[in-house]
Amino acid sequence: MNPEQRSPGPKSLRFAEIQIDLAPHRVICADEEIYLPPLEFKLLVLLLSKQGQVCSRDELIEAAWPATVFVEPRTVDVHVGRLRRTLRRSLRRDPIRTVRSIGYALNQN
């Protein structure tokens, strides 16, 4: 397929009160713009793109870190924890569900 025929991916992602505008790297959470460092931004993009599905730690590593970097699963947990705290400040609830021994998913409630 030639590049002109490729359909562009989504320009934004939305889940409950969270919206990501991908090109400008903007995150709106509960009608408030929040700043996320690049790693947490990439983790949130994957979680939003797989709404309702569990993202494994390996998937999160692949989405957020360069392939040339070795990342321990615990490192993912630390960055998800930072993302969780940032989102919790705006939403007043925890939108990320931990699935023990597997990974993480977004929770609507």
C-alpha positions in Angstrom: 0.0 0.0 0.0 1.4 3.4 -0.9 1.8 6.0 1.9 -1.0 8.2 0.5 -3.5 5.4 0.8 -2.7 4.6 4.4 -5.4 5.8 6.8 -4.0 7.8 9.6 -4.4 6.5 13.1 -6.7 8.2 15.6 -5.8 11.8 16.5 -7.2 11.4 20.0 -8.2 8.7 22.5 -10.9 9.0 25.1 -11.9 6.9 28.1 -14.3 8.2 30.7 -13.0 11.6 31.8 -9.5 11.1 30.2 -8.7 12.4 26.7 -5.4 12.3 24.9 -4.7 14.4 21.9 -1.9 12.4 20.3 0.0 14.9 18.0 0.4 17.7 20.6 0.9 15.2 23.5 -1.9 16.7 25.5 -3.8 14.9 28.3 -7.1 16.3 29.5 -8.3 14.7 32.7 -11.6 15.7 34.3 -11.6 18.9 32.1 -8.1 19.8 33.3 -4.9 19.6 31.3 -2.2 17.5 33.0 1.4 17.0 32.3 2.8 13.5 31.9 6.4 12.7 31.3 7.0 10.8 28.0 7.1 7.3 29.6 3.8 7.7 31.5 2.3 9.3 28.4 3.1 6.2 26.3 1.8 3.9 29.0 -1.5 5.8 29.1 -1.8 5.8 25.3 -1.5 2.0 25.3 -4.0 1.6 28.2 -6.5 3.9 26.4 -6.0 2.2 23.0 -6.9 -1.2 24.6 -9.8 -0.1 26.7 -11.3 -2.8 28.9 -8.4 -5.2 28.1 -5.5 -6.1 30.4 -2.2 -4.8 29.1 0.7 -7.1 30.2 3.9 -5.7 31.6 5.6 -6.9 28.4 3.2 -4.9 26.2 3.7 -1.9 28.3 7.5 -2.2 28.1 7.3 -2.6 24.3 5.1 0.5 24.0 7.1 2.8 26.3 10.8 1.9 26.1 13.2 1.5 23.2 13.8 -2.1 22.2 17.5 -1.7 23.0 16.8 -1.0 26.7 16.4 -3.8 29.2 13.5 -3.1 31.6 12.6 -5.0 34.7 8.9 -5.7 35.3 9.2 -3.8 38.6 10.2 -0.7 36.6 6.8 -0.8 34.8 5.1 -1.0 38.2 6.9 2.2 39.4 5.9 4.1 36.3 2.3 2.9 36.4 2.3 4.0 40.0 3.4 7.5 39.0 0.7 7.6 36.3 -1.9 6.4 38.7 -1.0 9.1 41.3 -1.2 11.8 38.6 -4.6 10.7 37.3 -5.9 10.2 40.8 -5.2 13.9 41.7 -7.5 15.0 38.9 -10.2 12.3 39.0 -10.3 11.8 42.7 -10.4 8.0 42.1 -8.0 5.4 40.7 -8.7 4.7 37.1 -6.1 1.9 36.8 -6.8 -1.6 37.8 -4.0 -4.0 38.7 -4.4 -7.5 37.5 -2.1 -9.5 39.7 0.8 -11.2 38.0 -0.4 -10.1 34.6 -0.6 -6.3 34.2 -2.9 -3.3 34.2 -6.2 -2.2 32.7 -8.4 0.9 32.9 -11.3 0.9 35.3 -14.4 3.1 34.4 -15.7 3.0 38.0 
